[in-house]
Amino acid sequence: MLMNGFGRDMVKTFLEDGKYAAITEYAKICHPDENELIVESYDGTEVRVYVDEDQVHLMCPLQMSTIQTESVADAVAKGTIFDDAEAVDNHAQFVTMNSIPVRAMSKNGLDEPKHLRIVVSGIIGRMADDGTIEISVTDMMNGKQFIDQLKECNMKDDCDHSDEINKLTDHYLGAKDHYALPKKLKSDIGKLDGEVKSITSVDDEDGIGDEDYEYMDMGDGDTEHEEFEHRDEDSPYEEAFFSKKPKKLKPIPRDVVAYITVEMNAIKDSNSQAMLAGYTCSKLDLVDFYINVIDVQDERYIVPHTRQYLVQMQSDLNRLLQQILNIRPRNFGNPRLWKAGVTLPEGR
């Protein structure tokens, strides 16, 4: 391995001369166990990192300051850029999974919004002057706000969605010229419209299935569900009577938190990590739905918990999800942690 000082000077020279491909080759030699590093330029003011499966993309401003050049050269030479990229990817996944109806998408067989996650990683992956990437709460909120505004854009009928999405993304990336963005990133942005349409085609209620209801005893040995099945289909009055009965939702036990904690300590590979992340998001979606039912006073459902109980569980599950996504299994290089159709653990 090259000495850090010499390596840093070499990378700095490559940056100043615009020889980005040479930096990729340098990284392959000096950091052979890491993902491929792709260095690109864009018409912005900040150094950014975005992650695309087994590639780390480093976006450098067309006009880099001396401090930025020094910082990037140091991060590449030392290899800290790869650890920071992993953190960016994990945080982008956290933001994305907490901004979409994961449970409903899974039940409807919809694909993972992987292009959205890539773009979000570029939005939150800003490099500081010292060469580090410390993702703040503000960065996370920016990522979530970006997704929320994408959804709003999708609801508009009187505009060119692609053009609106390009403008919105450029704003969050700090890009002055959309066409000066890296080719791969522009391709990912171009696929956001389709992914957002999939996301907005379902909501949290679509993730609620028959297994999520707890049917109430009607007093004669039948449950509400059985009584409903026994009704006379030709009687509109009977249909109206039963359709107005609220459905009691199943309780979400506190031991779900303990179960996830135990399983988190047993994660061995990216597949078990994906399973647990998907399961946790499924429970988060359920909690979010229950809170929403309480907040809007939806008379169609009976929530078996207080709002305080649900808010505490929401906080615990969010904390656990972030911890799960920060774990680095031995085969972490395998592409994508979460997929919408992942099979969730039974009996929880």
Residue pairs with C-beta under 8 A, 6 or more apart in sequence:
1 7
1 30
2 10
2 30
2 77
4 77
4 78
7 26
7 30
7 76
7 77
8 73
8 74
8 76
8 77
8 78
9 73
10 26
10 77
11 23
11 26
11 72
11 73
11 76
11 77
12 69
12 70
12 73
14 20
14 22
14 23
14 26
15 23
15 39
15 60
15 64
15 69
15 72
15 73
16 69
18 41
20 38
20 39
20 40
20 41
23 37
23 39
23 76
24 36
24 37
24 38
24 39
26 76
27 34
27 36
27 37
27 76
28 36
28 37
30 77
30 79
31 37
31 79
31 82
34 56
34 79
34 82
35 54
35 55
35 56
35 82
35 85
35 333
36 54
36 55
36 56
37 55
37 56
37 58
37 76
37 81
37 82
38 55
38 56
38 57
38 58
38 184
39 58
39 60
40 57
40 58
40 59
40 60
40 182
40 185
41 59
41 60
41 61
41 62
41 180
41 182
42 48
42 59
42 60
42 61
42 62
42 173
42 175
42 180
42 181
42 182
42 185
43 61
43 62
43 175
43 176
43 177
43 180
43 181
44 59
44 61
44 173
44 174
44 175
44 176
45 61
45 174
46 61
46 126
46 127
46 174
47 58
47 59
47 60
47 61
47 64
47 68
47 71
47 72
47 126
47 127
48 58
48 59
48 122
48 125
48 126
48 127
48 173
49 56
49 57
49 58
49 59
49 81
49 84
49 85
49 88
49 121
49 122
49 125
49 127
49 133
50 57
50 59
50 88
50 118
50 119
50 121
50 122
50 125
50 185
51 57
51 85
51 86
51 88
51 89
51 92
51 118
51 121
51 125
52 118
52 184
52 188
53 335
53 336
54 333
54 335
56 81
56 82
56 85
57 122
57 182
57 184
57 185
58 72
58 76
58 81
59 122
59 182
59 185
60 68
60 72
61 68
62 180
64 72
67 129
68 127
68 129
70 131
71 127
71 128
71 129
71 130
71 131
72 81
72 127
72 131
74 80
74 131
75 81
75 84
75 127
75 131
75 132
80 131
80 132
84 125
84 127
84 132
84 133
85 125
85 133
86 328
86 332
87 133
87 135
87 326
88 121
88 124
88 125
88 133
88 135
89 121
90 322
90 325
90 326
91 121
91 124
91 135
91 139
91 140
91 143
91 325
92 117
92 118
92 120
92 121
92 124
92 125
92 143
93 117
93 277
93 325
93 337
93 338
94 140
94 321
94 322
94 325
95 120
95 124
95 140
95 143
95 144
95 147
96 113
96 116
96 117
96 120
96 143
96 147
97 277
97 281
97 321
97 338
98 144
98 281
98 284
98 318
98 321
99 143
99 144
99 147
99 148
100 113
100 147
100 199
101 199
101 202
101 203
101 204
101 206
101 207
101 285
102 207
102 278
102 281
102 282
102 284
102 285
102 338
102 340
103 204
103 207
103 281
103 282
103 285
103 286
104 202
104 203
104 204
104 205
104 206
104 207
104 285
105 198
105 199
105 202
105 207
105 340
106 207
106 278
106 282
106 340
106 341
106 342
106 344
107 206
107 207
107 209
108 201
108 202
108 206
109 340
109 341
110 198
110 199
110 201
110 202
110 340
111 198
111 339
111 340
112 336
112 338
112 339
112 340
113 195
113 196
113 198
113 199
114 336
115 188
115 189
115 191
115 192
115 195
116 147
116 150
116 192
116 195
116 196
116 199
118 185
118 188
119 146
119 169
119 185
119 188
119 189
119 192
120 143
120 146
120 147
122 173
122 185
123 139
123 142
123 143
123 146
123 172
123 173
124 135
124 139
124 140
124 142
124 143
125 133
125 135
126 133
126 139
127 133
128 134
142 172
146 168
146 169
146 172
149 168
150 165
150 168
150 192
150 196
151 196
151 199
151 200
153 159
153 161
153 164
153 165
153 168
153 196
154 161
154 193
154 196
154 197
154 200
155 200
156 164
161 193
162 190
162 193
165 189
165 192
165 193
165 196
166 178
166 189
167 178
169 175
169 178
169 189
169 192
170 176
170 178
170 181
173 181
175 181
178 186
179 186
181 189
204 285
204 288
204 289
204 292
205 289
207 282
207 285
207 286
207 289
208 249
208 286
208 289
211 250
212 249
212 250
212 286
213 225
213 247
213 248
213 249
213 250
214 248
214 249
214 250
214 251
214 304
215 223
215 224
215 225
215 226
215 248
216 223
216 224
216 248
217 223
217 224
218 224
218 227
222 230
224 245
224 247
224 248
227 242
228 242
228 245
231 238
231 239
231 242
232 238
233 239
246 299
246 300
246 301
246 302
247 300
247 301
247 302
248 301
248 302
248 304
249 290
249 293
249 301
249 302
249 303
249 304
250 304
251 304
251 305
252 283
252 286
252 287
252 290
252 305
252 310
252 313
254 313
256 283
256 313
256 317
256 348
257 313
257 316
257 317
257 320
259 348
260 276
260 279
260 280
260 283
260 317
260 320
260 324
261 320
263 272
263 276
263 345
264 276
264 320
264 323
264 324
264 327
266 272
267 273
267 276
267 324
267 327
267 329
268 329
268 330
269 329
269 330
269 331
269 334
270 329
270 331
270 332
270 334
270 337
271 334
272 329
273 324
273 325
273 327
273 329
273 337
274 336
274 337
274 338
274 339
274 342
275 342
275 343
275 344
275 345
276 324
277 321
277 324
277 325
277 337
277 338
278 338
278 339
278 342
278 344
279 344
279 345
279 348
280 317
280 320
280 321
280 324
281 321
281 338
282 344
283 317
284 314
284 317
284 318
284 321
287 310
287 313
287 314
287 317
288 314
290 303
290 305
290 310
291 307
291 310
291 311
291 314
292 298
293 301
293 303
294 303
294 307
294 310
295 307
303 310
325 337
